[in-house]
């Protein structure tokens, strides 16, 4: 445990260094925040350093090496120092107590999640091989784009910027990726918590500067966003249903005999038939480093920036370009998020420009009000168009290097429940009208998923409506209303359209997943603000009994959503009873001990990215273990994943037989031709190769190369083909 704590401290020190370097520019970006955006300095630093390293590597100016990343960080240190050298220390001193508080919370959450992950650190199961393989391939890359470890010699066709940022932090920390994989997961949760705390507190800052109120709002926001589930935990108290066949809550049967051990936490994310509707805590628990998880800090940074822009009610070229940069970062990390927050940016920018140009106060005549509104709207349109154009142009410029080697997976936009005359047509341009594609979510199931949020959102909207004459809407009210509006649209959209992928029965699953994940984040932020806002203002407006009822029902909902982490954490992490450490590859010792030692040998002795031949297998299996754990590309890894990424099964499928022939063919000439075709430098023969290919012809590799590693049943051949 001591070594894990030292590794965690070393990791924290790396992130603290990055954050400290970027405090000056962060203070300039967030002058209206009570904490001057302190926590966001870490995220801004990670984004800027990673993107700069990416651009330098893409144009082959600087190779992706540790000393060059430190060089980039040093340049940013100088830039930040000269940007705000006079106010750097003074600004920090003025908010020192806040800095200490947020840093303390960050460390606390980082250590908490590091200890949790140390009880199940295995980079094994679900899609961890994929994420770990991306990171290891990037770590071995000299220039960008990085190679796909499962389809040599192609580049990664995935939203890999978040994995690149993880690789950058790995190199800066001087720790191995087998440890940093779990530390990255812990860091995302820690940044997510403190970022949500900052946003929640700053939403209340202009309304109430009482410190305990700000902190209460910030903590509610942070806990709901990062630790809450949904109302699905109501099933804790009732007879469990068969997976994928949920019982409506009005038909539930109380069953004290099964409480609470029968509760299966993933059901809350697969509640609606053939769909996915996850949320941050579920992601933290299952521990896959997917794009939507890696993007959480960048998402919260973008939301914070938009809040700051709305509070200041001003736009300039710097803010627009910074926003365009963050949208590009999100697109390269998880493309859906770039699109979603472009929409949020559009709404915020539109409000600022239209609000500054349309002022109807004092105009009583309704006809004149409408005419005035139309004329003012026409005046505002050019300014709105210019700002959106700058934002869009900046976004496109920033993503060009990434997009040059990226092909989106989507093959069209499907329309749900299209009438027969349209399904007979089949498709029209990008729009698809497919037969038997008619799924809708029952309202009661949507209530289970999002009822907690709308229990607070609807009274908030009613409160603002009833008090329109008494209170003027402030920037935080407007911001939260916009978040609620966009979140609701994201929940509704999958009921009408879906983005086509390769999965036939779950055709709207990914669309719903990516949209409502962001709904959960935005509604969580709204919820923290609304709870404090309503309770603070309703004290003097409604009877104590009504307020007590509101708080009582809301507390029940809060209890239900906050019960989720207890069951999820204990279930996945074995009741936190067995401490295994942070090294995520130790499980290989038990499963494939000989292969484990061979993989360690590869990491130590083979440099660059020569191609290694290993057994090919289906997705979600242990095949692809060598390439995933080392970053060395192989001929073919997880076939279905490559099918998704390449858009056609015809691209990876021919390699299945080719890999088999290379291992089993008795024809040395044929084997030699195939090895040469795929430029194979090393052949790995371990337990899975012998299981997959019972007719494995090992002797021929003696004539095609030599053994460079052998321990018991595992061998590595170095191939020599002229």
N, C-alpha and C positions, 0 to 999 in steps of 0.2 A: 504493500500500500504506500509506503514511503516513496518509492520510485515513481509511482503514479502521481502522487502529490507534487513531487519535484517537476515531473513532466508537465503537469497542469500549470504550475507556477511559471515555468519557462514559456509555455504557450500564452498564458495571460500577459506576461511581460512583453511578448511580441506584439500583441494587440494593443496593449497600453502604449507602447512606443509609437505605433501607427496613429493612434488617437491623439496623442500629445502633439505629434508633428502637425496634424491637421486642425488643431484648435483655432488658429488665426482665421483661416478661410471659413471655418464653420461659424465663428462669431459674426462674420460679415454676412453670412447667409441667413442666420437666425437671430437678428437683433431684437425681434419682438418676443422671443421666448424667454421665460423667466430663468431658464438654465442655459440660455444662449446655444441651445442645441448640442450640449456637451457630448452626449452619448452618440450623436450622429457623426461626430468627428471620426470615430472608429470605422463606421460604414463608408463614409465619404473617402477615407484614406484607402480602405481595401479596394473600393471601386476604381479610384483613380490610378493607384499603383498597378492593379491587375490589368486595367485597360491599356495603360501605357506600355507595360511589358508585352501585352498581346500585340499591340501595333508595331512595336520595335521588332518583335519576333516574326510577325506576319510579313513585314517588308525586309526581313533578314538584315536588319541593322545591328541588333544585338541578340546573341543566342540566349535561350532561356536557361540561365545559370544563376546560382545563388548570388555571386558577387555582383552580377548585373542588376539583380532585383534590389540589393542594398544600394547600388549606385542610383537607381531610379528614386528610391526612398530619400536618399541624401539630397538629390536635386529638388524634390518636393519640400524638404525641410527648408532649404534656402529660399524657395519661392514663398512659402508660408511666413518665414521670418521677415522678409522684406515687405510682404503685403501689409502686415499689421504689427510691426515690431514694437511700436510705441505702446499699443494697447494690449498686447499679448498677455503680459504678466498682470497688468492692472485689472483687466477684465476677468482673468481667472481668480484673482484675489477677491473680487467683489462677489463672486458666486462660489467661493471655496467650499462652503458648507454643503451646497447643492452638489458640487463635483464629488465631494467625499461620499455623500449619500448615494448618488447614482453609481459610483464606482464600487461602493460596498455592495449594493444590490446586485450589480453585474457579477462580481466575484462570488457572491453567495449562490446565485443561480447557476453560474458556471461550475462551481464545485459540486452543487447538488446533482446536476445532471451528469457530471463526470463520474460521481460515485454510483449513480443509478446505472449508467451504461457499463460500468465496471462489473455489474452483476450479470450482464449478458452482452459482452462486447463483440461477439462473433460477427464477422463480416461474411455472413453465410445465410442463405435463405432469401425468399422474395426476390428482389432485384438488386441486392447489395453487390453481387459480382459485377453487374453492369456499371454501377456508380464507382466502385473501387477500381475497376478496369479503366474507366475514363481518367480518373485521377492519376493512376500509375502510368498510363500512356502519355499523359501531359507532362508528368515529371520526367519522363525519359526523352521527351521531344527537345530538339534543338531549336527548331523554328515552328511556326504555325501556318496552317491549321494542324492539329495533332492527328496522328494515325488512328484509325479504328482498329482496336486490338482484336476484333472478331471478323474482319473481312479485309485482309491485306490485298492490295496496297491502298485501299480507299481511306479517305479522311473520315473523321467522326461526323456523322450526319445527325446531330442531336444538338439541343440547346445546352452547350457545354461551358458557357462562361462561368457559371457558379462553380463547376468542377475546376476550372482554371484558377479561380480565386482561392479555392481550397488548396490547390497545388502551390500557389504563390505563398500562402501562409505556411505551408509545410516546409518549403525551402527556407523561408525567413526564420522559422522557429528552430531549424536544424534538427527536427524530430522526424522519425520514420513515419511513412503514411499509414502503417498498420496501427499506429497510436493516434495520429492526427485525424483519422476518419471519425473516431468517436469524439474527439475534442471539437471537431467542426460541428458535429451534431449538437454538442453541449453549448457551443458558442452561439449558434443560431438561436437556440432557446433563450440564452442569456440576453443576447442583443434584442430578440423579440420582446422579452419581458420589459427591459428598461426602456426601449423605444416606445412601447405602448404606454408605459408609465409617464414618459415625457409628453407624449401627445395628449393623453388624458388630462394631465395636470395643466398643460398649456391651453387646452380648450376652455378651462375654467379660470385661467389667469386674469383675463380682462374683466371677468364678472365678479370675482371674489379673490382678493389677494391674501386671505387668511391661509396660512401655511397648512394647517390641518385639513382644510377643505380641498386644497390642491392635491395634497398627498393622498387623501381618501379617494378622490376621483381618479388619480393616476393609478393607484393600486387596484381599484375595482376594474379599470380598463385592462391593466396588465394581467390580472388573474383570469378574467373572462376570456381574453384573447388567447392566452397561452396555456391555460389549465382547464378550461371549461369544455364539456361535451355538449350534448343537447338533451332534450327532454326524454330521449329514449330510455334513460335510466329509470323511468317510471316502471319499466318491466322488471326491475329488481324485486318489486313487491308482489308480483303476480306469477301465475303459472307460466313457465317459459314456452315460447312457441318454437316450432320447427324452423330452422334456418331458412330464410328466403320466403317464409310464409307467415308474416306478422299478423297478429290478431288485433283488430281495432280496439282502441283503449276502452271503449264503452262495453266491450265484451270480455274484459279481463276478469279472471277468477283469482281471488286472493289465495296465495299458497304459502303459508309460513314455513312449510317443510323445506321448500327449495330456496328460501331467502338466505343469503344472497349469492351462494356459490354457483348457481346455475347461470348467472349472467355472463354472456359472451360479448366482450367489448367491441369487436369488429362489426357486430350487427348494427350498431348505430351509424355506420358508414356505408352499409349495404341494405338499408331499410326499404327503399323504393325499388321495386323489381327491376333487375338488369341495369342498375345505375350505380354510380359512385358519388358519395357526397361527404368527403373527408373534411377535416379541420386540423389546425396546427398540432394540438396535443396528440392526436392519433398518429400524425407524422413523426412527432418526437419519439413516440413509444415504439413504433415498428422500425424506426431507425434506417430507413432508406434515404440516401442522399440524392433525392430527385430534384429536378429543377424547381418545382413549386415550393420545396422546402428551402433550398439554397437561396431562393428569391425573397424569402420573408423579410430579412433586414433591408433589402433594397426597396421592397414595397413600402415598408413603414417609413423609410427615409423619404420616399416620394410623397407619401401622404403628409408627412410633416412639412415638407417644402411647400406643398399646395396650401396647407393651413396657414403657413407663414405668409404666403403671397396674398391670401384672402384677407388676413388680418391687416396687412400693410396697405391693401387696396391699390397696389401699384405693380406695374409690369415694366421690365426693361429687357434689353437684349441679353444681359448676363443671366437673368433668371430664366428666360426662355431657353437659352442654350443649355443651362444646367439641367433644366427639366427635360429637354430633348435628350441629353446625355443619359439621364437616369432611365428614361423610357427605353432607350437603346440597350442599356445594361439589362433591364428587365426582359426585353425581347430576346436577348442573347442567352438569358438564363432560363426563361420559361415564356415562350412567345406570347401565349394568351395574356399574360400580365401586362406586357407592353401595350397591347391593344386595349385592354380594360382600363388602364390608367391613362392612356391617351384620351379615352372617353371622359374620365373624371377631370382631366386637365382641361378638356374642351368646355365642360360645364362650368368649372371654376373661372376660367378666362372669360367665358361668355357673360357670366354674372358680373364680373368686375367691370367689363367694358360697357355692358348695357346699363348697369346700375349708375355708372358715372355719366352716362349720356341721357338717361331717361329719368326724369324727376317729375312726378305727377302730383306732388304734394300741393294742396291748396286748390286744385282744379276740381270743381264740383260737377260741372256739366258732363254727363257721361259721353255724349257725342263728341264734345271737344276733347275729352280725355283720350278717346280712341284715336281721333285724328292726330293729336299730339304724340301719342304713343307710336303711331305708324311713322310719322315724320322723324321722330327722334331715333327710332329703330333703323331707319334708312341711313341716318347720319352715322350711327354706330357701326354699321355693317363693314365699311372699308377698314376701320381699325381692327375689328374682330378678324376679318379675313387676313390682314397682314400678320397679326400675331399668330394665328393658327398656321399660316404659311411658313413663318419662321420656325415655329415649333416642328412642323412636319418635315421641313427641309433639313433642319439640324438632326432630327431623328434618323432620316435616311442616310445622311452623310456618316453618322457614327456607326451605323450597322453595315455599311457597304463591305468592309473587309470580311466580316463574318458571313454575310449573305453570298459572297462570291463562291463559297464552297458549301453552301447549305441549300438543300431542296426540301421544302415543307412536305409533311406526310399527308396532309389533307388532299382529298380528291374530289371535293365538291361540298355544297351546302344542301343537306337534305331537308325536305319539308315534311313534317309529321302529318299523318292522316290526310294525305292529298286525295282529292276526289278521283274517281276512276278515269275520267277523261284525261287527267294529268298523268296518272300512273301508266296509261297507255302510251303516252308520249315518251316517258322515261326520264328524260332530262332536257333542260333548256338552258344553255350556257352553263354557268356554274351551279345552277339549281337542279337538284335531283328529286324525282318523284318516284319513290320505290314502293312496290306493293308490300303489304303486310308490315309496314313500318308505321304503326300507330300506337304509341305508348304515351299515356298521360299520368301524372302523379296525383293520387287521391288527395283531396284537401286536408284530410285528417292526418295523413303522413307528413305533408308539408308543415302542418301545425306542430307535430312532434319534433321536427327538425329545427324550426325557426320560431316557434310560438313564444319562447322565452324572450327573444329580441323584440317581437312585435307587441308583446304585453307592455313593454315600456315605450316603444316607438309611437304606437297609436295614441295613448294618453298625452304624449309630448306634443304631437301634432294638434290634438284637440286643445291642449293648454295654450299653445301659441295662437290658435284661431280665436279662442274665447277672449284672449288678452291682447288682441291686436291693437286696440286703442290705448291700452295701459302701458304696454311694453313695445319698444322698437326692436325689431329683430337685430341681434348683434351678429358679428362675423361667425362666432362659434355656432349659433343657431342655424345660420345659413349653411355652414359647412356640414353640420350633422344632417340637416334636411337633404342636402345633395347626396351625402353618403347613403342615406336611407333610400332615396329615389333610385340611385344606380344599383344598389344591392338588390332591391326589389326587381328591377329589370333583369338582372343577372339570374335571379331565381326563376323568373317567368320565361325567359328566352328558351330554355331547353324543353319547354312544353310545346313549342311550335317548330323549332328548327334544331338541327344537329349538324356537326361537321363530320363528314364521311371518313372513316378509317377502315382497317382490315377486319374489324370484329363484327360478325354478322348479327348475333343476338343482342349484343350490348352496344348497339349503334349510337345511342345517345349518352352512353356512360361517360366517355371522356369529355364531351361537351359540358355536361352537367358538372362533372368533377372540377374542371378548371374554372368555371364561372362561379359556382357557389362557394368554392374555397375562398375566393376573394370577398364574396358576400359575407361570409362568416367573419372575416377580418374587419371589414368596414362596419358591420353591425355591432361587433364587439366594441369598437372604438366609440360608436354612437351610444351604446348602452351605458358605458361608464359615465359619460357626460350627462345623459338624460336622468339617470338615477339621482345624481347630486342636484341637478337643475330642478327637477320636479319636487323633490323633498324639501329643498331650500325655499322654493317659491310658493308651494301649496300650503305651507304652515298657516299662512294668514288668509287663505282664500277658501278653504273647505273645512268642514268639521273635523275634529280630531278622530272621530270614528271612521270617516271615509279615508283619512290618511292612514290610519292604522290598518284598515282593510287592504289598501293598496300596498303598503309595505309588507303586510303579512303574506299576501298572495305572491308578491314579488320575491319574498324571502324563500318561500317554498320552491319557486322556480329556480332561484339561485342555488339552493341546496341540491336540487336534482342535477343541474348541469355541473356543479362542482363536486358531486359524488363520483363522477366519471373517472378522474385520475386515480382514485384509490383502487378501483377494480382493474383499470387498464395497466397501471404500473405493476401491481402485484401479479397480474396474469402473465405479462410478457417477461418480466424480470424475476420470475420465480419467487415471489414474495420477498425479494431482496435478502435472501438467506445465504446465497453462495457468491462470495466475492471472487471474481476471476481476473481482475486487472483490466487495463485499457487496451492491451494488445489484441487487436481484432482477428489475428491469424493463428492464434494458439490452438484453436479448435482443430486445425489441420493435423496437429500432433496425434490426436485421438483417432481421427478418421483415416488419414493417409500419412502416417508418420514418415515413411520413406520419401514420399512426394514433398512433404513439408521441408525436409532438410535439403532436398534438391532445389526447391524454390528459393530458400535462403541462399544457397550457393549461387544460383543464377543472379540474384540481386547484388551479390557481392562481386561476382567475377565477369559478368557479361554487360558490357556498356552499349549505349545507343539502343537502336531498335531493330536488330536483325530478326528474321522471321523464324518462329519455332513451330514445329508441327506437333499438335496434340490431338487427342480424340475429340471428334465433333459430337455434340449431343443437343438435346432439346432444351428450350428455355426453362429456367427455374430449376435446373438440375445442377449437379456439381461439375458438369463438363464446362470447359473453358476456365478451369481453376488456375492453370499455369499462366495463361495470358492475362487473366483478371488480376492475379496476385503479383505479377511481375511488370506488366505494361508492355511485354513483348507481343507484337502482333502474331496471330496465328492464321491459318488458311480459312477456317470457318469456326465460329463459336456458336452462340445461341441463334438458331436458324430463324425462329419466328420473330425475334427482335430485329434481325437484319431484314427480314421481309417487311416489317413495319417501316424501318428507317429508309429502305431503298425503294419502297412502293411497289415491289413485284417479287413474288416468290421465285420467279425464273432467275433472278440474280444470284441468290445464295444456293438454291437447290442443286445445281450441277456439281457443286463442290463436295456435297455429301459423299457421292460415289468416289470422287477423286481422292478424298482423304482416306476412305476405306482401301482403295487400291494402293495408295502409298504405304499403308501398313501391311496389307495382306497379300498383295500381288507377288507371285513368284517370279514374275518377269522383271529382271533387274533393269532392263532397258526402258520398259514402260515406267517403272518407278523413278528412274533417273530423269526421264522427260517431264514427269509431273513435278518432281522436286525443283527442277529447273524452271518450269512454267510459273511456279509460285515463289520462286527465289528463296527456297527454304534453306536456312543456315544450320538449324539444329532440329533434331528429332527427339522428342521426349517420349520415353516408354515407362509408364508407371502402372499403378493398379487399375485405373479406369481404362487405359488403352488395352490392357489384356482382357478386361471384361467386355469391352465393346467389340474388339476384333479377336475372336478366338483363334483365327488362322493367322495371327500376326507372324510375319516372316522377319525375324530379328536378324538373322544371319546376313541378309543382303546389305544391311547398313554398314556392316564391317567392310564391305568392298566399296561402299560409297563414301565412307568417312572413317572416323575413329571415335572410340568412347572417350569422352573428356570428364565424365562424372559417373560413378557407380557406387551405390550403397544398397546392399541387399537386393530388393526386387526392382529398384528404380535405376534407370540408365538415361544418360543424355549423350547422343551422338552429334558430333560436329561433322557436317557434310562438306565434302570437297568435290565439286563438280565443275569441270572446265567447259 
